[in-house]
Amino acid sequence: MSFQKTFKALSDPVRRQILDLLKNGRMSAGEIAGSFQMTGATISYHLKILKQADLVTETREKNFIYYELNASVLEETILWLKDLTA
């Protein structure tokens, strides 16, 4: 896990909103895009950054790509931050 990639991904409010959507379960790229007033290309860019940081995983099923939250990376980051305050 790269904290640099994680913090870069978390620094953008749109990406945090995408993670918030995914906490309720997996969603297709189209479902995610439907929650925003942005182009599909912009949403794809944000999903790419989230994938590079391992904050989301993707699964391809037929013509669809589904995204899911990877909570383990978030948990690792939280534990690291918590250790800084100890």
Residue pairs with C-beta under 8 A, 6 or more apart in sequence:
1 54
1 73
1 76
1 77
2 53
3 77
3 80
5 52
5 53
5 54
6 53
6 54
6 55
6 73
6 77
8 49
8 53
9 15
9 49
9 50
9 52
9 53
9 55
10 16
10 19
10 53
10 55
12 46
12 49
14 36
14 38
14 46
15 46
15 49
15 50
15 55
17 35
17 36
18 32
18 43
18 46
18 47
18 50
18 56
18 67
19 50
19 55
19 56
19 69
21 27
21 32
21 35
22 32
22 56
22 67
22 68
22 69
23 69
25 68
26 59
26 66
26 67
26 68
27 66
27 67
28 64
28 65
28 66
28 67
29 40
29 43
29 44
29 47
29 64
29 65
29 67
30 64
32 43
32 47
32 67
33 40
33 43
36 42
36 43
47 56
47 58
47 67
50 56
50 67
51 57
51 58
53 73
54 70
54 73
55 69
55 70
55 73
55 74
56 67
56 68
56 69
56 70
57 67
57 68
57 70
58 65
58 66
58 67
58 68
59 65
59 66
59 68
60 66
